Each structure stands twice: as C-alpha cells, then as structure tokens.
C-alpha cells in the first residue's frame, strides 16, 4: 500500500553516507562540532535524499572528553562509541558494514 506522508515541521539535518563513512567515527552532535568546518550535515530534501535513522545508546558511558572533564555536571560524560582499545569506533564500523551490505 501507499505509505503515509508526514509534514516536515522542523528541518532535519542529515549526513550523506559517504561523509559518515569518511569521518571514521561517530561524533557527538554538540554545537562546537555542528558549527565546525568538519561537520558534514546537510538539510534533508524530500525526493532527493533517502534517510536511514539509527537510534542507539552510548557505548562508552564513562568516557570524558576535554569539555566533559571541565564540567561540574555529573551526567556530562560518555561517548556514542568506544574511544579506546580494540573496540575503538566499533559501532561506526558495524554501521558502515551493515549499510554497505544493503
């Protein structure tokens, strides 16, 4: 059957897969990164883009980057993917591998 169409009430920013794969890791979507020249996000255009939404939990929950180390907020910690060791960037590698198989 026909899929329902939902209005886009808030612009959705998406990352082209080529840029995601080249990035080599999952970045935290924080203002500092979104405002940087490294941020490859583009505004979603219906009919031009196909989107895969990946909901996930952070794997490296105790990691603290420089900004988190300076924060007094006890909940300001963690990273979306493993940051060290053999598992470093494992989630990024699994997502890229899965999408390449599709």
C-alpha positions as a printed Julia matrix, in Angstrom:
102×3 Matrix{Float64}:
  0.0    0.0    0.0
  0.89   3.64  -0.1
  2.99   4.96   2.75
  1.66   7.92   4.71
  3.29  11.29   4.18
  4.16  13.32   7.24
  4.77  17.07   7.15
  8.31  18.19   7.9
  7.71  20.74  10.63
 11.34  21.14  11.66
 14.2   20.98   9.17
 16.04  17.68   9.54
 19.81  17.68   9.21
 21.25  14.54   7.67
 24.73  13.28   6.9
 25.49  11.78   3.5
 26.74   8.2    3.94
 30.0    8.95   2.1
 30.73  11.71   4.63
 29.74   9.49   7.57
 31.99   6.69   6.34
 34.91   9.08   5.69
 34.51  10.64   9.14
 35.76   7.35  10.61
 33.87   7.74  13.86
 30.6    8.84  15.41
 30.84  12.45  16.53
 28.81  13.81  19.41
 26.31  16.26  17.92
 27.32  19.2   20.06
 27.22  22.84  18.99
 31.02  23.05  18.76
 31.07  20.23  16.19
 27.95  21.36  14.28
 29.49  24.84  13.88
 32.86  23.47  12.74
 34.04  23.01   9.16
 34.31  19.25   9.84
 30.53  18.95  10.2
 29.11  17.37   7.02
 25.42  17.81   7.88
 23.08  18.98   5.12
 19.39  19.87   5.2
 17.12  17.0    4.18
 15.39  17.46   0.83
 12.37  15.21   0.25
 12.68  13.3   -3.01
 16.45  13.88  -3.13
 17.57  12.05   0.0
 16.83   8.63   1.4
 17.24   8.56   5.15
 18.19   5.74   7.5
 17.55   6.69  11.11
 19.7    4.82  13.61
 18.63   5.02  17.23
 21.36   3.95  19.61
 22.62   4.1   23.13
 26.06   5.37  24.02
 28.56   2.56  24.49
 31.46   4.31  26.24
 29.38   5.68  29.11
 32.21   6.65  31.46
 34.43   8.42  28.88
 35.06  12.14  29.39
 36.41  14.4   26.65
 38.14  17.72  27.45
 34.87  19.66  27.78
 33.32  16.95  29.96
 36.36  16.89  32.24
 35.82  20.61  32.92
 32.08  20.21  33.5
 30.63  20.13  37.01
 27.54  18.27  35.72
 27.81  14.65  36.95
 25.73  13.49  33.96
 28.01  15.16  31.4
 30.0   12.09  30.43
 30.05   9.37  27.85
 30.63   8.96  24.14
 28.48   7.42  21.4
 31.14   4.81  20.54
 34.13   3.2   22.19
 37.05   5.63  22.36
 40.0    3.31  23.06
 41.34  -0.2   22.65
 40.31  -2.95  20.24
 36.69  -1.79  20.32
 37.56   1.83  19.35
 34.93   3.06  16.86
 33.32  -0.41  16.75
 29.78   0.95  16.39
 30.86   3.13  13.44
 32.47   0.12  11.74
 29.37  -2.07  12.33
 27.02   0.62  10.94
 29.21   1.19   7.86
 29.48  -2.56   7.22
 25.74  -3.05   7.56
 24.88  -0.18   5.24
 27.4   -1.38   2.64
 25.68  -4.78   2.68
 22.31  -3.13   1.98
